[in-house]
């Protein structure tokens, strides 16, 4: 992911997201949550088990070069809360149009 762009991230869950009363996805760096996206945010969409988050340029400017860990927490309509025990994704962040891994 390049800072200053508008990347889309797609995640597939083991259940229909229509059953989720609440869902949050956390983008963390250096053990600190930098950005939280909610199921109700305008640039978050879902269909069945698939969640798509499109970050804005302003949101990617919150990140610094390095690794971003992405985790999530879901509350179903019955009140049960579950979350990812391990990051659902790790993304390398670069600057100036260059991926840091290049």
N, C-alpha and C positions, 0 to 999 in steps of 0.2 A: 504494500500500500504506500502511496506517495502522499506526503503532507500537501494540502492545498487542492486535492482532487475530490471527487465525489464517488467513492467506491461503493459497490453493493455487496453485501455479505449475505449468503443464503445458508440456512441451517435446517436440517431435517430432524424432527423430534419423533419419538416412538409412539405418539398419540396425536389425535386430531386437536389442533390448537383452538378449535371452536369450543372445546371443553374447558379451556383455561379462563378463569375469572380474572387473573392478573398474570403478567409475565414481564420480567425485567431481564435485560441483557447488560452485562457489565464489561466495559473495556478498562483494563487495569495495566498500569506500568509501575514497576518498583514497589509492588505490594500496596498500591494506592489506586482506588477507583477514580479514573479520569473522566469517564463518560458513562451515563446510564441511559439506555433506551427502553421505552415501555411499549407494550402492545398497542396502546392507544395513540402513540406518537404519529404525526402525519406522514413521516417518511418510513414507517414500519408497516408491512403488509403481511398477510398470511393466507394460505389456501391449504386446507387439510392439515397435513403434518409439516408443511414447509413455511418457514419464516424468512422474510427478506427485509434487511435493513439497509437503507441507503444513507450514508453519512453525508453531511453537508461539508463544504469547504471549511466553514468556521469550526465544525466539530473535529475535522482532521488536524486543524491548527492547534487543538488542545493537546495533541500527542507530540512526543519528542522522538527523535530517532532511537531505535532499539526495538525490543520485543514488546508486543501487546498481547496480554492474555485475555481471552473472552470467555466468560462464564455466564450462566443464567439461573434464574429462580422462577418457578412456576407455582401458582396457587390455583387449584381446581375449584369448581363450583361447590364442592363439598367442604372446602376449607383446608384440604390437605396441601401441604407445601413440600415441594421437592426442588432440588437443585443439582447442578453438576458437581460431582466430587473432584473432577479434574477439569482443566480448561477444555472447552469445546473447540477452541481454535487458538493458534498462536500466529501472529502476523508480524512480519518484519516491516518496520516503518523507515522510509527514506525521505530525503529532502532534495529540492532542486531538480525534480524529474528523474532522480536516480534511486533505484532500489538499493538499500544498504548491502544486500547480498551480492550485488554485481561487482 
